[in-house]
Amino acid sequence: MGDLTDVASGSGIYEMSLNEIDPYYAGWSTLLEYQYHIIHPVTLKTIMDQLDKEPWGDGALGGVVYRLKEGYSS
């Protein structure tokens, strides 16, 4: 499985959600505009070099938001 400490440390769950925004539906269908998929941390680790990392929270509650780096398309 490999070392996942940098991916899953402090996580209360062992799965993550991949949130996707479809601009086509923006403003008129929230249910279609925002979609999510459950992914495993190993999946995230395979694309870490393509993501920017944005920590949030105060250490007791928080997490990390990963966004595609500039130049990568979704």
C-alpha positions as CSV (number, residue, x, y, z in Angstrom):
1,M,0.0,0.0,0.0
2,G,2.9,2.4,0.6
3,D,3.3,5.3,3.0
4,L,0.2,7.4,3.4
5,T,1.2,9.5,6.4
6,D,1.3,12.7,4.3
7,V,-2.1,12.0,2.8
8,A,-4.2,10.6,5.6
9,S,-2.5,11.8,8.9
10,G,-5.1,13.1,11.3
11,S,-8.0,12.0,9.1
12,G,-11.1,10.8,10.9
13,I,-12.1,8.8,7.8
14,Y,-10.2,6.7,5.3
15,E,-11.9,8.0,2.2
16,M,-12.1,11.5,0.7
17,S,-14.5,13.3,-1.5
18,L,-13.5,14.7,-4.9
19,N,-15.7,17.7,-5.4
20,E,-16.4,18.8,-9.0
21,I,-18.0,22.0,-10.2
22,D,-19.7,22.0,-13.6
23,P,-19.9,25.6,-14.8
24,Y,-22.5,24.7,-17.4
25,Y,-25.1,24.4,-14.6
26,A,-23.9,27.4,-12.5
27,G,-26.7,29.5,-11.2
28,W,-29.7,27.4,-12.2
29,S,-29.2,23.8,-10.9
30,T,-27.2,23.4,-7.7
31,L,-27.8,19.7,-7.7
32,L,-26.1,19.3,-11.1
33,E,-23.5,22.1,-10.6
34,Y,-21.8,20.5,-7.6
35,Q,-21.0,16.8,-7.7
36,Y,-18.7,14.6,-5.6
37,H,-17.1,11.2,-5.8
38,I,-15.6,9.2,-3.0
39,I,-12.0,8.4,-3.6
40,H,-9.3,6.4,-1.6
41,P,-6.2,8.2,-0.3
42,V,-4.0,6.0,-2.6
43,T,-5.8,7.5,-5.6
44,L,-5.0,11.0,-4.3
45,K,-1.4,10.1,-3.8
46,T,-1.0,9.1,-7.5
47,I,-1.8,12.6,-8.6
48,M,-0.2,14.7,-5.8
49,D,2.3,16.3,-8.2
50,Q,-0.6,17.8,-10.1
51,L,-2.2,19.4,-7.1
52,D,-1.8,22.5,-5.0
53,K,-2.3,22.0,-1.2
54,E,-4.3,24.5,0.8
55,P,-4.5,23.6,4.6
56,W,-7.4,25.0,6.5
57,G,-8.6,24.9,10.2
58,D,-6.9,25.4,13.5
59,G,-5.4,22.0,14.1
60,A,-8.3,20.6,16.1
61,L,-10.7,20.8,13.2
62,G,-9.6,21.2,9.6
63,G,-8.1,19.5,6.7
64,V,-6.6,20.1,3.3
65,V,-8.1,21.3,0.1
66,Y,-6.3,20.1,-3.0
67,R,-6.8,21.9,-6.3
68,L,-5.5,21.2,-9.7
69,K,-2.3,23.2,-10.5
70,E,-2.4,25.8,-13.2
71,G,-1.9,24.2,-16.5
72,Y,-3.8,20.9,-15.7
73,S,-7.3,20.5,-17.0
74,S,-10.1,18.6,-15.3
